[in-house]
Amino acid sequence: MSAYRKERRKLLRRKTYLESHYWKHSSYTVFDKIEKAIVVDLSTGGCRIHVSDGHNLHRNDTITLVFKLDDPDRTEIQQEAVIRWVLGNFAGCKFSYKHGDKV
């Protein structure tokens, strides 16, 4: 199964441990409360995050994720993403890019 997953992956992912926070967009408010997460792997197209027990993430939710890269400048990234899958305390996120965004 893992060999199949590697063949399906479009972009190379890098293992990370980056502290982050996110808020979920909802139809009732612009955003819900801010939650903590850890970015455990990252690519230009998305990431996998580890979230706390009792999280309220579901497939197709939209979140804004904020984290700092581990580069010398500690570049801050704020990126909108769509939750593609949730398994326990892990969630796969696909970054949303708008026309004109640089990847």
Secondary structure, DSSP 8 states (H G I E B T S, - for coil): -HHHHHHH-SS--EEEEEEEEEEE--SSSS----EEEEEEEE-SSEEEEEE-TT----TT-EEEEEEE-SSTT--EEEEEEEEEEEETTEEEEEE---TT---
